[in-house]
Amino acid sequence: HQAAVCELDGFMYVIGGAESWNCLNSVERYNPENNTWTLVAPMNIARRGAGVAVYEGKLFVVGGFDGSHALRCVEMYDPARNEWRMLGSMNSPRSNAGAAVLGDIIYAVGGFDGNDFLNSVEAYNPKTDEWSPCADAFNDS
């Protein structure tokens, strides 16, 4: 449960999640043309409740929960090389955050930091490998 799911190049990827309460680093790819599942390279960090965004043919997995703590760490999967690489960490730990791409920026929205539900948004610039805070979202005004 709590796997991250996305589509890239006609394949569906199921990323991490948990079996019972054990967090997983496994990643499975579904090919709908021949109805087959394939294990691809595992993530560096086991996690559930991560966000995932697709940008320039790669998967970006943000945050999640490792079984003890909400995570700040971010990984990128390159399907051409079948490998994961650690990227710059977010400013706040976030499990169950939304992730989306707008233009050339990847956004992490909301989530839970282990103590509080977040109403903040962070923006990732893939060219500089840096996260920066956005104006507060969901404010009461």
N, C-alpha and C positions, 0 to 999 in steps of 0.2 A: 504494500500500500504506500501511498504518498510518493510515487515515482513521478519524475518529470517526463513529459511526453512532447515530441515535436515531429515535424515532417521536414525532410531535406532530400532533394533530388529523387522524389518518388518513394523514398523509404520512410517508415515510421521508426523513431528511436524511443526506447523506454529506458530511462536513465535513473540509476540508483533506486531509492525506495527502501522498504524494509520488509523483511520476512520475519514474521512474529514481531519482535522488537529489535532485531538485529539490523542495523543499517547496512546497506549494500553499496559496493562500488562498481557493480556489474552494469554493463550496458548491452542491450539487445537491439538488433535491427530487424525489422519485419519487411519482407519483400512481398507486396500484394500480388505481383505477377505470377509467382510460383508458390505462394502461401507458405513461405519458410521463414523461420527465425534463425538468426546468426548472432553469436556472441562476438562483440568487437572488443577492442582494448578496454580494460577497466579504468575508471577514474583513479586519480591519486588518493582521493579522500572519499571514504564511504559516507553517504548522506541520504537523507530522506527530506522531502519538503523543499527541494531546491527549485529555483526558477530556471527556465531555459529560453534562450533566444537564438535565432539563426541569423548570421550575418556573414556575407561574402563566402558562402559555402562552408561555414564552420559553425559548430555548436558552442555556445557560451553558457556554462552552468554556473549560476550565482547562488551563494549562500546555501541554506538548508540547515539541517540538524544532524549532528553526528551521534546522537544517543545520549549525550550529556549537555551539549552546548549548541546554541545557534551559531552559525558560521559566517565569517566575513570573506572567506576565501572564494576564489573564482578560478575555473578551469576552462580551457578551450580544447575542443576536439577537432582534429583535422582528419576527415575521412579518407583523403588521398594518401595520408601516411599512416592511418590507423594509430594515432598517438594523441595523448593528452599533454597539455602544458599548463602549468600554473601561471596565473596572471596576477596583476595588482589586485590587492584585496579592497573590498568596500570599506567605507568609513564606519558603518554600523553592521553588527551581525544581523542577519535576516533569515528567518525560516518562513516558508510559505509566502514568499514575496512574489509579486507578478514581475515578469520580465518581458520587455518589448523593445523593438528597434524602430527608431524614427530617424530618417535620414542616415547619417553616419554615426549615430549615438545609440548606445544600449542603455536602457533605463531599468532600474530595479525599484519597484513601487511597493510601499507598505511592508507588510510582514510582521514578524514577532521576534523580538530580540532576546527572548528568554525571560524577560520581566514584563515588558509592555508591548502592546500592539502599536505599530509605528504608523504615523501619518506623513512620513517623509519620503522623498524620492532622491535617488542618486543617479548620476549620469556618468557613463563610462565612455571614454574616448579611446578606441582601439589603436589610434595612431600614436598616442602618448602613453598608453597603458595606465591611465590615471582615472580615478573616480572623483567626482566633485558633487557637492550637495546642490540640489535644485531648490527653487523657492518652495516654501512649505505648501504641501498639497492638502486638500481636505480641510482647510481651516474653516472656522465657524463664521467668518464674516460674509 
